[in-house]
């Protein structure tokens, strides 16, 4: 609002500049054509006289110059006609038109051009004020810039580095994140969390591949007390990447078993187990079948029928481990825990000689909460 | 809010400029004092608004307000304050705002101090200034707006081009622009005279000081730019015939011609039509300079604005103003009354000769600069016109100017006496011949022509004071008498002498630095020492230093003469972190007027550091000469007397009288 008042005042002042001289009553004297010249020539004659008096020019030069200026003066005086008396009616009309032009051009141009180009909605943003203003928690870029500015001045602020690291991770600036966590470890000393964060950043930087650097950091984190769950999860993934499912399972299982019942990590660990088991997708009715089944109950019945048929077929001809994993998972999804355990027991018995299959089955059992924590 | 006030002030200034270009001119036609009276308040108001706008932009730079696109692109919060301020005009948008600011400042000066100008002339002049203002304000607002906002705003800027973070570049553009834009005054006066169809006596009285002032700033601006290129670009050259340098040299040459023909016009009322044409051409060349630099048609360090849309806009401005004024000239010039008459051998005659050669030199530079562009536009073929072309065209044209320059002030107005003038030159010729012989005989190396060059330069320097000597009767009258006469001399006589001598000083520097420079390029290990130009230079080692927005790697050299340390050189390379740009910082030690110049090369793997060391005798005279020239201009400007050329009474009627032009 203050801005608009200032702009309005400026426009007013500009209009005053353009209009006030028109309102002033002028002496009617017309600007004659030659009076300027005559004045200049008279000044020149005076100057010549002074120069001559000071001895700067000789008598003869002075005389010659005087003659010449006098000639010019005469010519100019002749040219100076008496200015025609102002036609006052026409003059008044002209001034009215001029004032009208000014009053139209000023606002039209200024509002038109400023309206098209101006950004009255954007306030000034001097840097110092922005850095001191209360933090806008929603503006991540702002916060990062503040912390960066602070770290630029004081690069030994370990807390700063550990704060900015996770934000870099969220922004996808993994290089910067890894650098920040490394600085935090250098300044604050190693800890499970910091090493795990560094490892995570290094993994993200390498597009999900656990590099040697990352592995070293993660191992340090996993060996710390208390052991870092995040590090264990990444190491488990690394093991799985290398084809060592059993090793991965062994890393995660103790954490799962020991975690308190209200631990926020349980959910994540279950997801890890499921990922490790890599079960095939749940059976879903085909679109045609779904068309027939209009209500939710009808659809459930349809799925239940499909799962029952899968169970019967596997009981009859054995099937492969993937199908068994699918069956166990489907039974659980349908809320039929007893049947799920039954299917799991049959599968374990059937694949007793296959450690890979055993690992996957155990991982799925853990992931679905069928085993492990005294379930 | 301040940024938006600045933006709005610029828009309002455009509105006032529109009114200023229409109402006073209409008033002058209708002979209406009230309408003509509008010119001054409008010009003052326009200046106030543009100054407000410029202040608002400067405020945004100083407070690092990164909500302005222009500030983001050319500033950085860690930059030193002086470069935050110079950054305002260190870029395309800001420099044009500075252009407009100076334009309106000159308009305001005419308004404030032009009380003794005839009303109609004043109204017309300010009207034409208003038109130039409209064109450039529109250009700034529509294609190069420094107040473009960015929302949301980043928290850091991209920094100013490191080449421009230099004290030289902080003052070079303002000096140059005052020169360029100063010629707009001569242009406006010329167009006003053409509109009116007559040249008032007040016309010449006003045009000469404006031209002189523009010329003096342009001289300093060009010298500053040349010195900057010398120490900043790192290879120690002082003039490259770069198109952008030529762009500033052309208005300087034609401005110099204008200055001299305006003298003829003021004193003798002659050469009117020619002076008007020169005024038009000089401003046209200033606009052309702006076009060349701003449009990006040239690829050089100056062309930091590469944007064809802007180029086309400037080309339109150029076409309208140059085409329009020349058309007006073609229609109205025949109506102008011819002025006084003079003999071929006279002060006027010598000044006509000066004009002839200066315009020819301007044409040579013009062709050399624009021919490659025209050829590329027409056929797509790329050629480059280099120093040999300019040395072979520009050089020979300047030679007669240097030869005739000392004579002219000794000639009387209207009809002069050549033998008498020649007698006054005996001393200067003697000094010149002596110097040539001494240099040719005793100085080793360098081309033989260089000795003649030194002779010519000394001839110009000594000859420049021949008129003063003559008028003070030095050596012919008692010293006290001479001193009294010297004090009584008008300062414009001294001004002319100094300006002409400055030319000679610059020439001396150019000749010496070109002919007798020596240079070594070598790779040195810390502790090594070389003998160079009569001195021992020891390389101490390389040091890393942090800077505000850069990191420096500096080589340390100690210069000794006969075992005594006389100077330290620290050539360096700077890495500007924000732009990841690597710059050479040369280091210079001055001995008298000669300089030792060192630059550091790329780092080498083998522990050695590449160094280039040159010795440039008398090199500073090049720039000192320009300062002497500008000082002469200042003296002349201080002389606010009215001038009338006093002719000598003819002993007998001269048969060779002829009309001017």
Interface residues (C-beta under 8 A of the other chain):
Chain A: X2 X3 X6 X7 X10 X11 X13 X14 X17 X18 X20 X21 X22 X24 X26 X27 X29 X30 X31 X33 X35 X36 X37 X39 X40 X41 X43 X44 X47 X48 X51 X54 X55 X56 X57 X60 X61 X62 X63 X64 X65 X68 X69 X72 X76 X83 X84 X86 X91 X94 X95 X98 X101 X102 X105 X106 X109 X110 X113 X114 X117 X118 X119 X120 X121 X122 X123 X124 X125 X126 X127 X128 X129 X130 X139 X141 X142 X145 X146 X149
Chain B: X1 X2 X3 X4 X5 X7 X8 X9 X11 X12 X14 X15 X16 X18 X19 X22 X23 X26 X27 X30 X31 X32 X33 X34 X35 X36 X37 X38 X41 X42 X44 X45 X49 X60 X63 X64 X65 X66 X67 X77 X116 X117 X118 X119 X120 X121 X141 X145 X147 X149 X151 X152 X153 X154 X155 X156 X198 X200 X201 X202 X205 X269 X340 X488 X489 X490 X641 X642 X643 X644 X645 X646 X647 X648 X649
